[in-house]
Amino acid sequence: MRDDELRRMLTEANPWWRAGAQGGDPVRWASTHRLLRDRTRHDLGFRPEVLNDLATGPVTDALVILTGPRRVGKSVALLDLATALCQRPDLDVRQIIHTPCDGLATRDLRRVLTLGRDLTRVVDRGAPARRIWLLDEVSMVPGWTAVVKAARDGTDFGDDTVVVTGSRWRRDDDIQGNLLAGRAGSGSGRRLRLLLPMTFRDFLRATRPALAGPDAVHPAGLQDPNVADALEMLRFDVDAYDLAWQEYLTCGGFPRAAAEQVTTGAVSDGFVRDLAAWLQRDVSPDSAAESLPLLLDRIAARTTSPLNVRESAEELSASRTATTTRLHRLVGSFAAVWCPQHDDDGKPTEGAQSKLYLADPLLSWLPSRLRAGLATPDMAALTEAAIGVAMARAVDQLDEGRWVAGDTIGYIRTGSGNEVDLGPIHLPSAGGSRLSVPIEGKWIGSNWRSEARVIEQKYGAGLVATKSVLDLAHKTWAVPAPLLALLLG
């Protein structure tokens, strides 16, 4: 792009600059901005808090990477941050530089960092002022980490607050080496942040605020006495939580999907096609359109068992290499999370097959919505995946970066050949490293003691996720899946 095109793009993406120059309302733009306006059509009031500290805290040399799947609201969260920053009396609105990066070439991004500072040089009168850069979907720019690294090392960009968003996590980007190793600034906040679809707690707050769930606890404290007391207080309301859980498993946590479910009774075909277009672009760009629902169908059907890649490739009429690549792209696009087999020390077992959990329940419904003849997902399988994802999120929240490193959850093989869905994980706590409570993620209404015995024979105690059974009288507790999900986050 030519300089004049980049300047026009920056001016259009930062409407508050004109307000700053003319003394106008610095947030008037928000009422007409297309993304913020479109949100009002599907708005349950949910607002992620992932960037709240940047909206109110001091402007430092912090670098924050916000990542997660498409269609989850990262761009809107960035605009909400811009709105909050525009209202701060201690800032000149021209310190805020928002840049949509999808479609930029490497040289364009490098030039934007120069032009953005030049277009806002008025704020440097007297002394240079820190900028706040909001670089949206920068992961779509080839070599973006090298560009940001060079600018952080060699220009005033290194003194600025920088927030970048991206929907893909690729190993060859070397985010750790280029950005997080010594270039993330002096701030004490999280450098690597995830924005994923709404948790079950978020879903309840937006759709059933009268259901007051138990507070989240450390995964190592899931069987503490205070947890038992909190669960007993909710025994009378177990059925209400079960109904809410079934709805959550039907629509998932993408904000628009949840809003459509609540307001119309179903997720629209339009949004389903939007999700399919995202996955086709990021996961299967060179494959036929029907390959995507077939891949997701295979994953959903094998949710509760380790995924055999060779068999999956044969069933999909694809090579093993191509299938492996697509699976890793699915994970790299935050649409799925691996659950490898762990040994007794919590380390992945080399050569063992892994389970693969889709990161949102709605993704398991896509095959049957996109192609006639494919099966609808099983509620028990959806529950296991949702509990696994909730645990993975809890691990990452306690230990930054473990989701993108693929180091969150794992299943255990017992000596008798049985499985424990979520084995103990070493996690940091205020008192040092602790092991999480083992969990069996089933959605069963009876005979849960047979699942409990597997855990007890291996670990002595743990939790079994049930449909609506709450039984805390044994070493292994039966806890309704929705309450367990709330305890995890």
N, C-alpha and C positions, 0 to 999 in steps of 0.2 A: 504494500500500500504506500502511496505517496504521503509526504508530510501533511499536505493539506487535508487528505482524507482522514489521517489519524487525528489531526487537530479537530476536525468536525465530529469525529466519533467521540473524542474525549469531551468536547463541549456538550454534545447531546446526552452523554452518559452522566454528566454532572450538572444538572439544572440548577443546583443551589449556588453555583459560582455566579450566575447572573444576579441572583437575589443578593448575594454578598456585595456585588459591585454596585447595585442600584439601591441598596437599603431596603429590599423587599422582605416578604415572609420567607424565612429559610426552609420551611417545610411545606410550603404550598404545593410543590411538585408532587408530594406523596399522594395527594388526592386524585391525581390524574395519571400517575405512572401505570403503565399497562399491567405489569406483574402484580403490583399491589391492588390494582382495581380488579383484576381477575380473581384474586384470592377472596374477595368479598362474595363471589358467587358460590364458593364452596368453603365457607368459614365456620368452624365450630368454636372459634376462640382460642385454639391451641397456638401457643407461641413457644418455640424452643428457646431454652435459656443458655444455649451453648456459647454465645458471644456476649452475654450480659455484662461480664466484668470489663470488657473492652469499651462498652458504652459509657461506663461511669468512672473507670479508673484513670490513672495518669497516662499521658502519652509518652511512651518509652520507645526503646529500640527493639521491642518484641517482634518476633516473627511467629505467626500462628498459621497452621495448616488445617483447614476444615475440609474433611473429606466424607464421602458417603455416596449412596446411589443417586442416580438421576431421579427427578420427579419427587424428591423428598422435601424440597424447600430450601436448599442452600442459597440460591440466588435471592430468594425472598428474605432469608435471614440476614444476608449481607445488606440488603436495602433497609431492613428494619434497623440495623446497626447504623447505617448512614443517617436515617431519620433521627435517631437518638443523638448522634454526634452533632447534627446540625442545630440542635436545640441547646447545646452547651454554651454558656456565656463565656467560658474560658477559651473557646476555640474560634478561629476565623474559619468560616465554612470552606474557604479555598484551601485549607490544609487537607481537606478530604478529597481523595482522588479515586473514583470508582472506574474500573475498566472491565467491560465484558471481553474476555479473551478468546472465546470460541470462534475459530475462523482466522485468528492471527497467525502469521508466520513467525519464525524465530526472530528474524530481523525486525519485524513489526513490534514484538514485545520489547526488544532492546531499545528501539526508538521511542516507544511509549514512555519508558522510564525517564528519558531525557525531555520529551515534549511536555509530559505532565508537570514536571518541576518548572519548566520554563513558562508554561501557561499560568502558573500560580505564583510567579516570583514576587508578586505584589506583597505577599505575606512575609517576605524576607527583609522588608524595610527595617533598618535598625540592627537586626540580628537574624541569622538564618532560623527558620522555624521548622520543626519536625512536620513531616507529612504523615497522613494516615492513608495507606494504599489499600484498596479493596480490589483485588485481582480475581475476577470471577471465572471459573472453569479454565484456569490456567493450565491444568494438566493436559488439555487438548493441544497445547503448543509444543511442537517437537523441541526437545532440548531446553525446556523451560527452567529446569533446576540450575543448569549451567549459567543461564542468563541472570537469574536472581543471585546466584553465588557471586558472579563477577561484580554485579552492582553493589551487593552488600560489602564486598571486600574493597572496592575501589572508588566508591562515590558516597555522597551524602545519604543515599538510599540506605546505607548501613546504620544510620542513626534514626531511621523512621520506623513507625509501627507498620507492619506489613501483614495483611490477612489475605491468604490465598485459598481458593476453593478448587476442588477437583473431584471428578466422579470415577476416576480410574487410578489404581495404585499399581504401577509397573516397576518391577525390580530394576530395569535398565535406566530408570530415572534417577536412581541413587539419591533419593530424598534424604536419607540419613547422612550420607557422606557430604553431600553438597550444601545442605541447609541446616540440619539439626546438630551437626558437629561443630559447635563454636560460633554459629551464625544466627542462633535463635534469640539473641538478645539477653538482657539481664532481668527480664520479668520473671516472676515466680509462678505464673499461671501455666496451664497445660499448653504445650507447643503443638501437639498433634491431637486434634479433636474429631470425634465422629458425630455426624448427624445422620441417624438412621430413622426408619419409620417409627411412628409412635409406639412406645411400650404399652403394655396392657394398662398400666397405671395412667399414662397419658390419655388413653382411649376412654377409661372410666371417667376421668375428670372432664373430658369434653362431651361425653354422651350420657353418663349416669352419675352426675356429681353427688347425688344423695348416698351413693355407696362409698362409705368411708373405709378404705382398706387398711391392713396393717402396715406399719412403717417398714421400709426396707432395712435389712440387716446384713452384716458381713456374712458371706457364704460359709464361713467357718462357725458362725453362731446360729445356724438355722434350727438347732435343737436346744437352744438355751431356754431356761425356765420362763423368762419374760416373753419369749416367742410363743410358748405354749399358752400362757395367759392371754396373749393378744388373739390367738386363734380361737380359744374357747369363747371369747367375747363375741365372735362372729358366727358361732355355730348356727344360730337361728336364721342366718341370711345366706347359707350355703347355696340354696337353689337360685337365688338372685344372681350370685356370682357366676354360677354355672351357665345361666342363660346369657349373661354378658360375655362370658368366655366363648361360647359358641358363635355369638355374633362377631366377636373379634377374629376368630379363626375363619370366618366367612369373608370378611372384608379386609382384614389386615390393618396396618397402621399408616399407610400413606395418607396424609391429611385429606386429600381430595376424595380418596376411596371411602374413608370413614364418614366424611360428610355426606356423600351420595347414599351410603347405606342408611344413614340415620334419616335423611330427608326424603328419599324416594323408595327405600327398601331394598336397593341393590346397587352394586357398583356398575356404572354405565359401560356399554360396549366401547364408547369413545376412550375412556381412561384405560381400559384393558388394552386397546390398540396402541395407546401411547406407551404403556409399559413394554409391549411387544416390540415397538419400534426402537426403544432404547436398547433392549437386550439384543435385538438383531444387529444394531449398529456396533455395539461394543463387544458382543460375544461371537456372533456368527455373520460378520459382514460379507463373507465370500460364499455363504451357503444359501440354499433355497429357503424361501420363507417358511415352508412346512417343517424344516429341520429344527427350528426353535421349539415349537410345542412338543415335538417328539422327544427332544432332549430333556425338557422340563418334566414331561410325563415319566420318563425313565427315572429321573431323580426322585420325583414325588413318590413313585411306586416303590422305590428302594430306601425310603427315608429311614426306616427302622433297622436296616441291615447295612453292613459294609458294602460299598459300591465297587463292583467288579468292573474295572475299566475295559478290560478285553471283551467281556460279554456285552457290555453296553455298546461298544464300538460295533460289534457284530450285529446287534439288534438294530442299530441306527444306520447300518450299511455304510459305515465310515471307517477310516483307518484309526488305529489306536493312537497314533501321534496327533491326528486332527481332533479326536475326541478329548484327549488329554489337554490340548491347547484350549479348547472351548471351555472345559471345566475350570481351568486356571483363570481364563478371562472372566468367567462367571464370578469367581471368588474375588478377582482383582477389581471387579465392578461393584463389589459390595452387595451382590445379589445372593450370595451363599457363603457359608463358613464351613471349613473342614472340621471334622471331629475324628482325629486319628486314634488308633489304638495306643494306649499308654501302658507302660510297665508299672510295677509297684512303686517306683520312684517318681512317677508322674512324667516320664520321658516317652516320646513317641517310639513305638516298636518298629525297628527298621524292617521294611519289606512287607509289613502288614497292610491290609486294605483299610481305608478310612470310610467313615460315614460322611455324608454331605447333607447339610441342612440348608434349605432355602431360607433366606434371611427375613422373609415376610410371608405370612400365610397366603396372601393374595397370589403370590407367584406360583403356588401349587395349584391354584384354580385356573391359571392361564391356559393350560393345555385343553381342558374341556370347554373353555370359553372360545378358544381360537379354532378348534378343529373338531368336527362332529365325530363321534365314535370313541373319543378318548375318555377315560374314566374320571369321575370327580374324586377328589382326595378323601382319604379316610381321616375321621376326626382324631383317632388315636395317634396316627402318624403325624398329623398337624400339631397335636399337643406335644409329642416328643420333640419335634423340631422347634416349637415355640419356647419350650423350657430350655432346650439347648442354647438357643440364641439369647435368651434372657440371661443365662449363666455366662455366656461369652461376653455379653455387654457388661455384666458385673465385674468380670475379671479385668477387662480393659479399663473400666472406670477406676479400679483400684491400682492398676499398674499400666500406665500410659504406653500405648504402642503395641500391646500384645495382640490386638485384633488384626492389624495389618501385618504383623509378623507371623500370623497363623499359629499362635501359641496361647490358646485360651482353654479349650475344652478337650476332653478325650474320654473314650470308653475303655472299659477294662474287661479282659477275658479272665474268668475264674478257672480254678483247677479242674472243675467239673465240666468246663466247656460252655458255661452260661456267660451272659454279659451283664455288666452294670453300665447303664447308659452314660452316666457322668461320674467318672471316678474322682477321687480327691485331687485337688490342685493346690500347689504351694502358692500362697498369696501374702502380700505384705499387710501388716496391721500395726496399730499403735504399740502393741506389745511384741512385735517381731513377726517372723514368718509363721503362718498358720495353715493348716490343711482344711480345705472346704469339706463340707458334709457330702458323702456320696448320695447320688440321686438316681432313682429309676423313674423315667419320664412317661410312664404309662397313663392312659386315660381309662381306668377301669372302675366299674361300679361294685364289683364283688370279687372274692377270691384274691384279694390283694396280698394276703399273707404269703402266698407262694412266691410272689415277687420279692417280698420282704426277706424271706429266708435266704435268697441269693445274696442280698446285701449283708445280712447278719453273719452268714457263713464266711464271708470275706472280710468284713470290717466290724462286725459286732453291732452296728447301728447305722441309721441313715433315714432317707425319706423316700416314699413312693407317692408319685403324683396320681391322684385318683380323679374320677368324675365328680363325685359329691360326697365321698366318704371322708369323715374327719375322725380319726382314731389315734389318740396320743398315749394309749395305755401300754404300748410295747416299746422295745428298744428301737425298732424302726417305726416311724410314724407314717400314717396315711394322711395326706394333706391334699385337699382339692387343688387341682392344677392352677386355677386362677389365683388362689391365695398364695400358692408357692411362687407364681410369677410376680406377685406384688412384693413378696419378701425379698426377691432377688433384685428388684429395682423399681 
